[in-house]
Amino acid sequence: MTNATNFHLLDFVAWNNRDVDMFRRLHTADVKVNFGGGTTEGIDAHVQALQPMWQPGSELTRHAPIIAEGEWTCMVGMSGPPANMKMVTVAKWRDGAISEEYILSNLLEPGTARPAVSGSPVASISNRNPDLKRQVGAEPGWSCTLENTAEGKMVISVSKAGGTAAEQMVFAQ
């Protein structure tokens, strides 16, 4: 299975069904997670931090876009009513499980200035493999960049090459 397939299983099976055993299997024991300012180290701390978020209406209904390259995935997940929320997750995979995870839900309004970033990107991912469309629904041309500001906050940019303004999203801490 690909990392992108495992990410679908993580959200649509483990998260939506509150299957903690599967959730644990799809993360490494030493997983490091940064979720909009909070951080956890280890799967036990990650599961404990997520417990309050497992509320009715927090189910994820869709991933779009889906970006995957090598050991990295980037997914924009959408929940259904009542939350109707978008969030982005950038994940680094090791042996079929997430070893690093970066999650943001603060989607900037179109036209909002993108925060200034510094240094090299933490991750830069592009859909280069045309087979990913058939395998996991990943449309060609999408890319994702995870960067930090000088203040140490995260910025995740998702865009489609040659795309419209509607095909560009910036999530920031």
Buried (B, 14 or more C-beta within 10 A) or exposed (E): EBBBBBBBBBBBEBBBEEBBEBBBBBBBEEBBBBBBEEEBEBBEBBBEBBEEEBEEEBBBEBBEBBBBBEBBBBBBBBBEEEBEBBBBBBBBBEEEBBBBBBBBBBBBEEEEEEBEBEEEBBBBBBBEBEEBEEBBBBBEBBBBBBBBBEEEBBBBBBBBEEEEEEBEBBBBB
